[in-house]
Amino acid sequence: MKRQLLLQVSALAGGLALLPSVTLAQFPPPSAPSSRTVQDRWPTPEPPQTQQQPAQQQAPRQAQPAPRQARPKLDDDDAPKPPPKPRVAAAPANAVTCGGTFVKDTTHLKLAIKYDSRNIVFGDVDGPDGTKIKATILYPNESKRRLEVIWNNDAARTDLSMVVINGQSQWSAPKGVKLGTPLAALEKINGRPFKLSGFDPDGSASVLGWEGGALTSLPGGCRVGARIATDGKSAASVPQGKELLSNDANLKAVKASVVEILVGY
């Protein structure tokens, strides 16, 4: 009995001796602590991602408009400017036109207000065949600015009859006709040949008609007349007392130009 007890105790001791090795084999000890810090153990957290739904269940995405960028503030010099309007050429200050100052219903008083009464007189001017007629005279003492205005009503100095440009005056008529305009240039302004009266012995002739050219009818209802004269050397070579056109062969070699302009109604 005692011997059997000893054998059991001995066997139990041997089993206990083997127990640590079996336990170690089934449950290995934890590995040695890492030398990294706690912060090194985990990757840097990423923001949570929303789980996407299957393509067939995902709502269609609408295109979003691009964000509007703030417009830079512009200085006055940098601000866009509207395109310039086309310029309309103004009539020269010394131009007689069918409108404006020299309309049909102008008066001596209106001209005095426009050009200063100190620059206007009412007196005699040369008329046809050596006669004298009454007229309002602008700048009577300045040959290059002188202009004669003749009235149908001399007493009231109203109802414009005609404006006369002569002498050395630098006033211009409609279409830019001026004293000294050559005969060929006047024909070009008119756009076609015009009719002339027969030349006088002094080498001058009057325009009888513009033959439907640009000077025939003018905006405003006024009319333009002119007197043409040749130089002294060619006066004898032009036909006298016979109507002719400005492109007549007898005038090709003649130097003729405008010496008087009439603008009337």
ABEGO torsion letter per residue (X at the ends): XAAAAAAAAAAAAAAAAAAAAAAAAABBBBBBBBABBAAAABBBBBBBBBBBBBAAABBBBBBBBBBBBBBBBBBAAABBBBBBBBBBBBBBAABBBABEAABAABBAAAAAAAAEAAABBBBBBBBBGGBBBBBBBBGAABAAABBBBBBABAAAGBGBABBBBBEABABBBBGGBBBGBBAAAAAAAAGBBBBBBBBBAAGBBBBABAGGBAAABBBGGBBBBBBBBBBAAAAAABBBGBBBBAABAAAAABBBBBABBBBBX
